[in-house]
Amino acid sequence: MRILLVQSPVGRREKPIYPIGLGYLAGALTAHDCSGIDLSLVDSPAEALKTKLDAVNPDVVAVSVRNIDDSSYPVTHWYLDSFGEVMGVLGKWKGTVIAGGAGFSIYPERIMKLWPRIDIAMVGEGELALPVLLDHLKGASRPHWLRDGIARPPRPFLDSIPLPNYSIFPASDYPGKGSVGVQTRRGCVFNCAYCTYKSLSGNGFRLRPVEHVVKDILEVKNQGFKSFMFVDSVFDHPRNYYRQLVGALSEIENIPAWGAWMSESVPLDTLDDMFKAGCRWVDFSPDVITEKGWKLMGKGGSLKNLWPVVKQAREVGFTVGINFFSASPGENFFALVEKFVFMTKARILLGWGNTFINIGTIRLYKGAPLAEKLYPGEELFKPVFYRPRGLADLIVRAFQAIRRRRR
C-alpha cells in the first residue's frame, strides 16, 4: 500500500522539531511504499498537502498530532486550528485517514467527534499496530484492540520495534540544537502530579537495547544532523542502564553534540562522563522550590540536590536549563519570589549565557494525577491551568509578556 505520513502543522513559526514518531512508523512500514511530509515547515499547509496527495496518490494518510496546544499561560496557542486545515483538505480525499500522536492520544474521542473524517484513531504506540491495521484494511481480520474506529493496541516491548527511519524527513529541514530526537526508553517510574507520561506510556520504564540506541545515533550522524536530544522523560534512570548507555556513547567516534533531561538526583560523578561522551546541555525540572511543594507534586529524590547538581553541571561545562512552575500545590507568592531569586542567583553566579531558567504554568490534562484530583471526571480539553492568584498572577503575566516581546 502507499502510505503518506503527515505531521500536522503548528499554525505559526516555531523552531522545527523532527517528527520522531513518524520516523518510527516509517521504520515499521518497510513492506509498504511510504513517504512523508511535515506541514509544520511550510507557509501554506493546505496547498502543500494537496500537492503531496496528487504526487503520491496514497491509499492511507496517517496524521500525527504532537500537541493540542502549547501549554502556555496566559496566551495559549491552539494547534488543533491548523489540524482542522488538514482535515478540511482530507475531507475531499477518498482514502483512509488514520490519526494519532501524543497529543491526539489524550483526547481521541473528542477529536474524532470534531473531525469525523478520521476513519481510525491510533491511541498510543503504533509501530507494531499500524502494519496490522493496514493488513485489516486489505481484508485481514479485525484486531481485538480496534473497536468503534479507535485502536488501543498493547504497549510493545522496545526490543521488538524496528529502528526509526530518519531518512524520510531530510536533516536539512531541521537545523539547530537538538532538533532531532533519540529515544532510549518509554514510560516512567516517577509520580509528578502534572504529568501524562504514565497514562500515555505506562508506569515503568521500557528500555531499548543500548545497541539499538547506538545504531540510531550513527544513523542520525549519517543523515547529517549536527546534534540531537534524548527525548526520554528522564535520562539517568535506571542507574545501571544509564551508566551502560553513557559508556556506549563515549565509544562513538565524532558523536554529534547532544542533550538530555535529567533528574536532580543524578550522581555528580557521572556528569563528567556524560560530557566526555558528547553531552553539551542538560535540563532539570524541579518544578517547585519548597519541600512542601516537592512532596505534594510527587517528585522523586530530594530538592536539596538541586543547587549542587546545577552548579556541578555548569562546572563540567554544560549549558543548563532549569524549569519551574509559577504555582503548584503547597506553594504561595513567596515561593514564586524564591524561584525568581534562584533564577537571578544561578544566572549571575553560574553564567548568564549558559544558565537558563523557565517559569511556566501547569496546564492540566486529562490523565494527570493533579487534574484527576482537582477536576475528577472532567475532560479538560480546552486549556485549564493551575495558576497563581493576585499579585503573583500579575507578576507572571508581566514576566511572560517580556519573554514574548524578546522572542
N, C-alpha and C positions, 0 to 999 in steps of 0.2 A: 504493500500500500504506500501511497505518497502521503507523508505526514509533514505538516508545517507547524513548527514550534514558534509561538509568538509570545514575546514579553510585552505585557500591557504597558502603554505609555504612562508617564507620570504627570503630564499636563503642564509642565513648566521646565525651565532649565535647571538641571541638577548635575552633580558630578556623576558621570557614567559608572554604573556598577554592573559587573559581568553577571549575567543570569545563570548562576551556577546550577540552580535546579533544572533548568532546561538542558544544561550541559550533561547532567547525569542522565536525563531522559534520552538524549541523543546517543549516549554511550550504550543504552539498553536497547536501542532500536536498530541495530545493525542489520536485521533481516528486512528492513523497510527502507524506502527511499526517503531520507529525512533531510529537511532544510530548516532554516531558522531566520527570524527577523526580530530585532529588538526595536520596538516602536518608541522606546524612551529616548532614542538617539536622533529622531527625525523631527522636523518642524511641522510636518503635516501627516500625522499618523494614519488618518483615514485614507488619504491618497496613496501613501506608501503601502498600506495593507492591500488596497485594491490592485495596485500594480503587481505586488508579490503573488496574490491569488491568481491573477491572469498568467503570470510567468510559470508558476509551479503547478497549477491545476491540482491541488491536493484532494485526497479523499477525506482526510481528517485534519482539522485545525485544533491544536491544543494550546490554550492561552493560560499563561501564568500571571497571577496577581500576587506580587510580593507583599504589599501592604495596602490596606484600605484607606489609611490616612497617615499623615506624618507624625502623629502623636504630639504635635506642638501646641503649646498654650501661650498666649491667649488666641493666636491666629493659627487655625488648623487648616492644612491643605488636604482636600478630599480627592484621593487618587481614583476613586470609582467614577468620577465625572468623565475622565478620559477613557476608562474602561468601557463606559457607555458608548463612546465613539466607535470602539472596536465592535461592540455588539450591533451597532447600527449598520456597519458595513456587512457583518456576517448575516444580518437578517435577510439580505437579498442573495445569499450564497446557499447552495443546495447540499453541501456535505455535512458531516458530523462535527459538532463543536463540543470539545471537552475543556473544562475549566478547572484549574487547581492553583496551587501555590500556598505559601504560609498564611498570608492574609485571608485568602479565599477560604482556607480550611477552618477558620474560626467561625465563619458565617455562611456556610454553603447553602442552607435552605433559604435564607433571606436574599442572597444574591441571585439564586435561581428564580425566586419569585419576582424579583425586579426585572430580570432578563431571561424570560422563558425560552429564548433562542438557545440557551445552553442545553445540550442533549444529555450530557453526563457530567456530574461533579466528581472530581477526584479529591477526596479528603485524605490528607496525609501524604505518605511517601509512595511514589508511583513507578519507581524503576522496574520492579518486578510485576506490578499490577497492570501498567499500561499495555505491554505486549499481550497480556491475557485479554484485556478489553478489546484490543484490535482483532484478536482471533475471534472473539464473540461477535464483533461486527461483521466478520466474514462468514459467520454461521455456526461457530462452536457454541457449546452450551454456556448458559449464563453462569458466571462465578457466583458463589453463595454470598459474597460480600457486596454484591451490586443489587440494590433494592430501590425502586422508585426513582431511578436515574441517579442515585447517589452511591458512589463506590467508597467503601470504607475497608480497604484491604488491611491485613495484619502487617505490623511493622517488621521489616526484614532484618535478618542478621546481616551486618555490614560486610562480612567477608563473602557474601553471596551476590552482592550487587556489582554490576560491571563498572569499570573505571569511567569517569566522565569523559566526554568528547569535547575538548576545549577548542577544537578547530572550527566548530560550527559557527562561532561568532569571532571575527578577527580581532586579534590583540590590538591592532592599531585603533580600534574604536573605543578602547578603554585605557586611555593614558592616565598617569598619576599614581600616587602611592596607594598600594593595597586595593586597586580597583577590581582585581580578580580574587576570588576566594578559594581556599583549600579547606576541606573538611576532614577531621580525624575521628569525630565521634558524634553521636546524636543522643538526645535525651539529656537528663540532668539529675543529679542526686541532691541538689540544694533546694531550699524551700522559700525562695524570695517571694514575698507576698504579692507582688505586682506582675509576676512573670507568667507567660503562657507556654514556656518551653515544655513543661511536663505534660500539659494537656495535648500538645501537638506531637511530642516526640517520645514521651514515656518517662517513667520515674527513675530510671537508672541509665548509666552510660552504656551505649552500644559502641564498641570500639572498632575502628577499621584496622586491618593489619598494617603494621608500620611499613611493610614493603609496598603496599598499595599507595600509601601517602607519598612515599618517595617517588614512585612512578608518576603520580600526579604532578609533583614539583618538577620533575625532569620534563614532563610534557608542557607545563606552564613556561618553563625556560625555553624549550624548543619552539614554542609558539610565538615567542618574542616579548612576553610580559616582563617588565623590569622589576616588578615587586609583586607580592601577594599578601593576603591577610588570612590567617586562620579564623574561620567563621564559627568556631565552636563556642558554646556558652561559656566555658572556662577551659583554658589550655593546660593548666598544671594539675589536673585531677583526671584519673587516679595517679598517684605519685610514681609508681613503678613504670606505668605506660609513658608518662611524661618524660621521665629520665631516659627511657629507651628511645623515644622519639627524638629528643634533642640530640642524643648520641648519633642517631642515624642522619639527622640533618647536618651535623658537623662534618660528615663524610662526603657530602655532595659538593663537588668542585664548582666554584663560582656560582654558588646558590644566589638567586635574587634576594634582595632585601625583603624582610617580612616582619609582620607584627602579629600580636595576639591579645586576646582578652584574658586577664589573669585574676586569680583570687588574691586577696590581701595576705593570705597565709602561705604563699609560695615560699619555699626555702630560699633564704637570701643567698646562700652559697651556689644556687643554681643559676642565678641571673647572669653571672659572667659566662657560664657555659652557653646560655642562650645567645648572648652577644657574639661569642666566637662561632656559633652556628649560623649567624647571619641575621638574627633578630635586630631590628633597629628602632622599633617603637612598641610600647605596651600600653594597654588601657586597663584601668581598675574601675569597678563600680561599687564603691562603698555605699552610695545612695544616701546614707544618713551620717550624722556627726555625733550622736549621743548613744550611750549604752542602752538606754530605754528604747530608742528608735531601732537600734540594731536588733534587739530581741523581738520587738513587735513586727519587724519586717521579715523575720525568719532567716536572717543572714547566718551563714556558717563562719567558723573561725572566730576571730576577735577583732574588734575595732582598734585595739591597741597596736595592731600590726600595721595600720595604715601609713602613718608617717615614716616609720623605719623602712618599709618596703619602697615607698615612693622615693625617699632620699637615696636608698641604695641603688634603685633603678637609674636614677639620674647620675650617680657617681660612676656606674658602669658605662654609661654613655647613651642610654635610651632616651628618645623623646617619650614623654609620659603624658597620658591623659587620665584625668580623674573625673568621675561622673557622680553628681549629687542630684537629689530631688529637692525641689523648693519646699515641699511639705510632705510629711509622712506621719503615720500613726505614732503617737508618743512624742512628737517634736512640735515646737511652737516658734514664735517670732524670734526668740533668742537663738534657737538652733539655726535658723536661716542666717542670722548675723554671723554665727560661728562659721558657717560654710563660706561666706564671703571673706572672713578673716583668714580661713585656711587657704582660700584661693590666692589672696594677696601675699601671704607668707610663703606659699610654695613657689609662686612665680618670682618673687624678689630673691629668695634665698637659693632656689634651685635652678634658676634660669628662666627668664621671661619668655624667650623664644622657643624653649623646648619643654615647657611645662604648661599644660592646658587643662583648665577646669571648666566643665559644663554643668550648669544648673538648670535642669529641666523640670517638668511636672509629670506626675504619674497619670498616664492615660489608662483608664480601667477597661479591660477587655474581658469578654465572657471567657470563663475557664481559668482566670487568675484567682488565687485564693482570696485576695483582698476584695476583688469585685464580687465574688460569691458571698463574702461576709457582709459587705455593705449593701449590696443590691441583689439579694438572693432571687434567683429565677429570672432576673431581668436580662434583656438581650444586649444592651449597651452597644448597639450598632452605631448610632450617632455618638460622637465623642463626648465622654463624661470624664471629668478629671478630679483627682484628689488634690485640690488646690489650696493655696494659702488664703488667709482671710485678712480683711482690714488693711493695716499699713503694710503687712508682709506682701499682700497681693499687689499693692501699688508698686512696691519695690521690684517685685518680679516682673511686672508688666513693663516698667521702665527699663530694666535690665535687658529683657528680650527685645524691646524696641531698638535699643542701642545696637544690639547684635545684628538685627535685621538691616539697619542702616549701613553698618560696616560691611555687610555682605553684598 
